[in-house]
Amino acid sequence: MAEVSSCSAETLHSIAMTIGRGYSFGIGDRAMAVEVLMGRYIEPMTDFGFKKLFVEAENKEILIDMLNAFLGYSGDDCIESVEVLTSEALGKSMRDRRAIFDLYCRSLRGEYFVVEMQRCFQYHYVERAFFYSARAFDQQSKQGDWDYKLDSVCSINLLGFHLSRTPGKRPLKEGKYFYSYRFVEDDDPTDILPFHRLIFVELGGLQKQLSRDSSRLEKWVYMLKHISTWDEPPPYYRQDRVFDRFFEHAEVAQYNTAERLVYERSLRELRDEYAISETHYKEGVKKGFNQGIEQGIERGQKRQMQKILTNLRAMGRDDAEICQILGIESIEALDES
């Protein structure tokens, strides 16, 4: 067995990053523990992973393919080129709240796309998505003479939770994972205002297994959800130029030490955020459940005392005697329905 002390800390860290294991090592009298627990492929829902795979200039082909899949574009409608824009949208005054996009880009046709990833549950996420897309409209305003002409904005939101948990959303539909919203005329759903579109993709909502007939959209959703757990690309992703390139850039072993450290920190932050979010959600559910039990007990006790009150009155007891028997100061609360 090789001596751990004969290796440098950097060497051990590099080895652990490559094989994706947790490890610890000692330096002098102090022990440093580094939790890695990585797979072969990067987790695209981390901040580092998302920007590495979709924002870097060399991966524009990957970004374009994903956009076309989520937008349902084909043939002449397909996006051919995009320009990645600054991710920070500032308001027009110091009082305006700024919005920082995960990805903000524009096609050659002038369409704007805001792509957001949200792994953990956020109570008003739908409203947040609307607000962020509105910021993209605000960025198009011009000083001086302006006729209010606007290019379209589409907000694409990749979610690690179910929309049914957000306020006002209908219960979860079995097998439903893709939601697309537009402005339509109330009496004619074919009359659509083309300027604004909101897309929500529940990455955990796609339950079906891939097959030869799987759509491009299904392949993208399935891959974004599961790639960090794979050791090899599934057969339906092979011999495809875009997916081959995606897997090549998603492989953790090719990153240098600095990139691996950033990814490790990003992965740990994601896991911590998820753990905190789920803890708060479960505590809320538990609190509501306990409150419901307490209220049920109180209502049950009140109904029982109301029955006793009725019986005592039937026996001719006056209110003062009833209060003394029941140990209460007044029977007014019991008389309420």
Residue pairs with C-beta under 8 A, 6 or more apart in sequence:
4 12
4 25
4 26
5 26
7 15
7 25
9 25
9 27
9 32
10 257
12 23
12 25
13 34
13 257
13 260
13 261
14 257
14 260
16 22
16 23
16 34
16 36
17 36
17 38
17 252
17 253
17 255
17 257
17 260
17 264
18 252
18 253
20 36
20 37
20 38
20 39
20 40
20 252
21 36
21 37
22 34
22 35
22 36
22 37
23 34
23 36
24 31
24 32
24 33
24 34
25 31
25 32
26 32
34 264
35 268
36 264
38 252
38 263
38 264
38 267
39 228
39 229
39 230
39 231
39 252
40 230
40 231
40 251
40 252
40 253
41 227
41 228
41 230
41 247
41 250
41 251
41 252
42 48
42 49
42 52
42 53
42 227
42 228
42 250
42 251
42 252
42 263
43 49
43 227
43 228
43 267
43 270
44 50
44 53
44 117
44 224
44 227
44 228
44 250
45 117
45 119
45 158
45 160
45 203
45 224
45 270
46 263
46 266
46 267
46 269
46 270
47 102
47 266
47 269
47 270
48 259
48 262
48 263
48 265
48 266
48 267
49 250
49 263
49 266
50 102
50 103
50 117
51 102
51 103
52 59
52 249
52 259
52 263
53 59
53 62
53 246
53 249
53 250
54 62
54 63
54 66
54 103
54 115
55 63
55 84
55 103
57 84
59 245
59 249
60 81
60 82
60 84
61 242
61 245
62 242
62 245
62 246
62 249
63 82
63 84
63 103
63 105
64 79
64 80
64 81
64 82
65 216
65 242
66 220
67 73
67 79
67 82
67 113
67 115
67 156
68 74
68 78
68 79
68 216
69 215
69 216
69 217
69 219
69 220
70 156
70 199
70 201
70 217
70 220
71 79
71 154
71 156
71 199
72 217
73 79
79 107
79 108
79 109
79 111
80 107
80 108
81 107
81 108
82 105
82 106
82 107
82 108
82 113
83 105
83 106
84 103
84 104
84 105
85 104
85 105
85 106
86 104
87 100
87 101
87 102
87 103
87 104
88 98
88 99
88 100
88 101
89 98
89 99
89 100
89 101
89 104
89 132
89 135
89 136
89 138
89 139
90 96
90 98
91 97
91 98
91 135
91 138
92 138
92 141
99 131
99 132
99 135
101 114
101 115
101 116
101 132
101 136
102 115
102 116
102 117
103 113
103 114
103 115
103 116
104 112
104 113
104 114
104 115
104 136
105 112
105 113
105 115
106 112
106 113
106 151
107 113
110 151
110 152
111 151
111 152
111 153
111 154
112 136
112 140
112 151
112 152
112 153
112 154
113 153
113 154
113 155
113 156
114 132
114 133
114 136
114 153
114 154
114 155
114 156
115 156
115 157
115 158
116 129
116 132
116 155
116 156
116 157
116 158
117 157
117 158
118 125
118 157
118 158
118 159
118 160
118 161
119 159
119 160
119 161
119 270
119 273
119 274
120 160
120 161
120 273
120 274
120 276
120 277
120 278
121 161
121 165
121 277
121 278
121 281
122 128
123 166
123 167
124 166
124 167
125 157
125 159
125 166
126 163
126 166
126 168
126 169
126 198
126 200
129 155
129 157
129 198
129 200
130 155
130 198
132 155
133 153
133 154
133 155
133 196
133 198
136 153
136 155
137 150
137 153
137 195
137 196
140 150
140 151
150 195
151 195
152 194
152 195
152 196
152 197
153 195
153 196
153 197
154 196
154 197
154 198
154 199
155 197
155 198
155 199
156 199
156 201
157 198
157 199
157 200
157 201
158 201
158 203
158 224
159 200
159 201
159 202
159 203
160 203
160 204
160 274
161 202
161 204
162 172
162 202
162 204
162 205
163 169
163 172
163 179
163 200
163 202
164 170
164 171
164 172
172 205
175 205
175 207
175 208
176 202
176 205
177 201
177 202
177 203
177 204
177 205
177 206
177 221
178 199
178 200
178 201
178 202
178 205
178 217
178 221
179 199
179 200
179 201
179 202
180 197
180 198
180 199
181 197
181 198
181 199
181 200
182 192
182 193
182 196
182 197
182 198
183 192
183 193
183 195
183 196
184 190
184 191
184 192
184 193
185 191
185 192
201 221
203 221
203 224
203 225
204 225
206 218
206 221
206 222
206 225
208 218
210 218
210 219
210 222
210 234
210 236
211 236
212 236
214 222
214 236
219 236
219 237
219 243
223 237
223 243
223 246
227 247
227 250
233 243
233 247
237 243
237 247
238 244
248 254
252 260
252 263
255 263
302 333
302 334
305 326
305 328
305 334
306 334
308 326
309 322
309 326
309 331
309 334
309 335
312 321
312 322
312 325
313 322
317 325
319 331
322 331
323 329
323 330
323 331
328 334
